């Protein structure tokens, strides 16, 4: 079985990374949605518990209000019977109007507690009897039978009924108090469960992220070792790399695509023989760019100078908007050769040097300059150390001028 190429390995590694990233994203989304779902559910339960507490507090308030209304009605009745002053009937009449409504509100509020059903029935009966007793005595007083009205009050029936009302309300209040305490405990438990679930999900997310990072790191390390092993088995050579690119190619294509393509073909017909003449090999062409390899830096620099001179002569006869001008970058160093392709830092640096060159100019690395400076009468303008994209270390770059010194 044929050994896999580096290009195939890199493609496979990228696919595996994408798959791993996809799995990590899916898992993280699952944890995130689970966290959101749990938080929403627990928040809803906590709101329900808080609503139940508020409902119970409302029932306690209704119990107290109902008791106050009954007391006000009784005070009004006794004041009227003792003083015959009708102003005492005002609190009585006002309370009578509210007692019925408040009793119904209380009965509705307590309907969620089956234990209160019997208490509500007892209270309703006592209130009916109490209100009847109050009404009978007041009616006697209004009819002028003061003695009869007082006799009804002195029987003690009213006190007995009112004591029964108080006891019924006390029982109901105690039941609601217990209900409220239980619901507070439930709300606290719901809040604690919510905090525990959120903490557990956060911990799970952190653990999963740590495992994913470690797994990714192991995969990356394994891929790096495998890549290094493959590269160690490939053909390595010391070559000079020339990268050339047409200046403003996209703009020229946008302006006149047909003319630009025709001009590019004419240019390639002109420069390809120059590269061949200097024993260079065209490794790759992509649209307007050319990547060529040479056995020596001297051959590469001679080829680049001849290309720029040929281009200058051709452009001298053209209008400015029809001229094609090249930038050229040259670097020398160790490269990996495989299946007619080359790759490595040397190639990448050559491409970055090409981008640093001015239109119609040549930009080289210090290594190239050191190889050719004593062999050709060239002028080298030091551009200093340049920081370029995807290259960790700064590049020492030089501009080449072909004038003799």
C-alpha positions, -999 to +999 in steps of 0.1 A: +000+000+000+013+034-009+024+057+019+000+086+024+013+119+012+017+150+034-010+168+015-034+139+021-023+137+058-029+174+063-063+172+046-072+142+068-060+161+099-080+191+090-111+169+086-105+153+119-101+186+136-134+198+120-151+167+132-137+171+167-147+207+168-182+198+155-186+172+183-173+196+209-198+223+197-227+198+197-218+187+232-214+222+245-247+232+229-264+202+246-250+212+280-260+248+274-295+239+264-297+215+294-286+243+317-311+267+302-339+241+304-331+232+340-328+268+350-362+276+334-379+246+350-365+253+384-372+290+381-408+283+372-411+260+403-396+286+425-420+312+411-449+289+418-437+283+454-433+321+459-468+326+444-482+299+468-466+318+498-481+350+486-515+333+483-513+320+519-503+354+532-534+368+514-556+343+531-542+353+565-549+389+557-585+380+547-590+361+580-578+392+600-600+415+579-630+394+584-625+393+621-621+431+622-653+436+603-673+413+626-659+432+656-668+465+641-703+453+634-707+441+670-693+474+685-717+494+663-747+472+675-738+476+712-732+513+710-766+518+693-784+496+718-768+514+748-770+550+736-798+548+710-774+570+689-779+561+652-743+572+644-732+539+659-751+521+631-727+536+605-698+512+613-723+484+617-739+489+583-705+494+566-692+462+581-723+442+571-718+452+534-682+440+535-686+408+556-704+388+529-679+398+502-649+391+524-663+357+534-666+346+498-631+358+490-618+339+520-637+307+510-623+310+474-587+316+487-589+285+510-603+263+483-568+249+475-566+234+510-590+205+516-584+208+554-600+242+555-633+231+539-648+221+573-635+252+589-651+274+562-684+256+567-683+262+604-673+298+601-700+305+575-727+291+598-714+311+628-713+343+609-749+338+596-761+333+632-740+362+645-753+386+619-789+374+626-784+381+663-771+416+656-799+423+632-827+411+655-815+434+684-811+464+662-846+458+647-861+457+682-843+490+691-856+506+659-891+495+667-888+512+702-885+480+721-853+489+739-858+464+767-863+436+742-832+446+723-811+446+755-826+413+765-813+397+733-778+411+740-779+400+776-787+364+768-750+358+761-758+342+727-740+370+708-709+365+730-710+328+725-713+332+687-685+357+686-663+334+706-671+306+682-662+329+653-629+338+669-620+302+675-629+292+640-608+321+626-579+311+650-580+276+637-580+287+601-552+312+608-531+284+624-537+261+594-527+289+570-496+297+591-485+260+589-493+260+552-472+292+547-442+277+567-444+245+546-445+265+514-415+287+525-396+254+532-406+242+497-394+275+481-361+272+499-357+237+487-365+247+452-340+275+453-314+251+468-321+225+441-318+252+414-284+263+428-272+227+429-283+220+394-268+251+380-235+244+399-235+208+387-241+219+351-214+245+353-190+219+368-200+195+340-193+221+314-159+229+330-149+192+331-161+186+296-142+217+283-110+205+301-114+170+287-120+185+252-090+208+255-068+179+266-081+156+239-076+183+213-041+189+226-033+152+224-047+150+189-027+181+178+005+167+193-001+133+177-008+150+143+024+171+147+045+140+154+030+121+125+035+151+102+071+154+114+076+117+107+062+120+073+082+151+065+114+134+077+108+108+050+103+132+022+128+147-002+144+178+012+165+201-009+182+234-006+166+256-033+160+292-042+123+301-044+110+329-066+074+341-060+060+366-086+026+382-086+009+407-109+002+441-092-035+451-091-047+420-110-082+421-095-085+458-105-073+451-140-097+422-143-126+443-132-117+471-156-113+448-187-113+411-181-107+400-217-078+424-223-062+415-189-064+377-196-049+382-231-021+404-217-014+378-190-010+351-216+014+373-235+034+379-203+035+342-195+047+334-230+075+359-223+086+350-188+082+312-188+111+308-213+132+332-192+126+309-161+135+279-182+166+296-196+179+301-160+172+264-152+142+272-131+112+250-126+077+264-125+062+247-095+028+263-093+007+290-110-025+304-097-041+330-119-017+359-119+010+343-097+041+322-105+061+301-080+094+288-094+123+269-079+160+273-088+191+253-079+209+284-067+202+319-055+223+333-083+201+317-110+170+330-092+182+366-090+194+366-126+160+353-137+141+379-117+162+408-130+157+396-166+119+392-160+116+428-147+137+442-175+116+424-201+084+436-184+097+472-183+105+471-221+070+456-229+052+481-207+070+511-222+049+506-253+015+503-235-009+527-218-008+529-180-041+511-176-029+482-199+004+476-182+011+444-162+037+448-135+052+421-113+063+421-077+090+394-071+102+379-039+132+355-035+143+334-006+167+305-003+166+276+021+155+241+029+123+230+012+103+198+010+096+184-025+068+160-030+047+151-060+061+181-080+051+205-052+072+224-027+063+236+007+080+248+039+089+281+056+113+290+028+084+291+003+062+311+027+089+337+033+094+341-005+057+348-008+059+374+020+089+391+004+070+393-029+043+412-010+069+436+004+082+445-031+072+476-050+056+472-085+083+463-109+108+456-081+125+426-065+127+419-027+151+393-013+160+378+020+194+383+037+203+347+028+199+355-009+218+387-006+247+369+011+247+343-017+248+368-046+264+400-033+299+391-045+288+375-077+268+403-093+271+441-095+239+448-077+227+474-052+209+462-021+187+486-002+183+474+034+146+474+043+153+463+079+135+436+097+099+431+086+071+415+106+049+396+081+017+375+084+020+339+097+058+342+101+069+341+137+103+357+134+109+391+116+124+389+081+156+408+071+146+421+037+165+439+009+154+457-023+175+448-054+185+474-079+203+462-110+224+493-116+261+485-117+282+500-088 
